[in-house]
Amino acid sequence: MATAPQLPPHVQLMGLVAGKWMAQPLYVLAELGVADLLADKPRTAAELAAALDVDADALGRCLRAAAALGVLAEEPECRYSLRPMGEALRSDVPCSVRDFTVLLGSEPTWASFGAIMHTVRTGEPAFPRVHGTDLFAYLADHPDLARAYQGAWGSLTDELAPEAAEAYDFGRYPVIADIGGGHGRMLRHLLGAAPSSRGVLMDRPEVLDAARPALSGTPEYDRITFFPGTLPGTTPPEADAYLLKNTLHCFGDADARAMLLPLAAALRERPDARVLVLDTVVPDDGSFHWSKFIDIEVMVNNGGRERRLDEWTRLLESAGLHLVSVTPVTPPQSLLEVAAVR
């Protein structure tokens, strides 16, 4: 059986360098909600453009590019339909990546990547250089992007949480505090798997204002306490487990240590309490691993970093904590169980 010819190295490299040619047409589809319009039946570019009030020719060329990538199917009479990847751009499906695509393709985060050389030359994040403020302050003033930010990680949480709950016994903790827990999707899933536990959702007041209606009506709602605040400025609530999901990677070591110090103090008051860090562990070898690319995202936009296991160990020890165990969950995530040094 004949094998497909291997592309020359320079052509392979061109495919990597030209990533924006593929990413941004998909951003267009996500931002406009094209996949939702294709959910019931195939449509032409003209039909979609009329419904969305955009230019039919420009939209059609983005649709054609998406079809070439296998996201859409181009059918007779120039009609487009969803392939399995395209289904994931719908807003109403499990593990939707529509908000994720909007977040990464939107002008604010896209512009910061255009200034990546500032980060490389100075070691400072590019986002404040471009926008005059840090990412989280920007999100507080731009609710549409904040919604996409929460939705991007919230949808992926729906996949991660059940696997984390199966891999690790959260039910051993009577009270689980999700620090920086956003709209509470992770906490809700964990409480569903730990019916005897209660939860505390800690985040900025404006985030909690959106979390309450999102959680209202769920079976876990009555077991959740809403606790406004951020680390390190707020004394953490009393709990048996403090969950930091994809939080510490947003910060450099100095800021991450400052966030861990109040949690370390809380753990010393409760010998059986733990900090649970749900984040990536960068492998030591040169293999392909998503953590190595997420690392560039948080470096440019937040000044954060993904960490190797030895880097996690040093960071934790600097805050008076030690690593108890590492449990792999949904790739590329791992759960680090952390205790206070006695």
Secondary structure, 3 states (H helix, E strand, C coil): CCCCCCCCHHHHHHHHHCHHHHHHHHHHHHHHCHHHHCCCCCEEHHHHHHHHCCCHHHHHHHHHHHHHCCCEEEEHHHEEEECHHHHCCCCCCCCCCHHHHHHHHCHHHHHHHHCHHHHHHHCCCHHHHHHCCCHHHHHHHCHHHHHHHHHHHHHHHHHHHHHHHHHCCHHHCCEEEEECCCCCHHHHHHHHHCCCCEEEEEECHHHHHHHHHHHCCCCCHHHEEEEECCCCCCCCCCCCEEEEECCHHHCCHHHHHHHHHHHHHHHHHCCCCEEEEEEEEECCCCCCCCHHHHHHHHHHHHCCCCEEHHHHHHHHHHCCEEEEEEEECCCCEEEEEEEECC
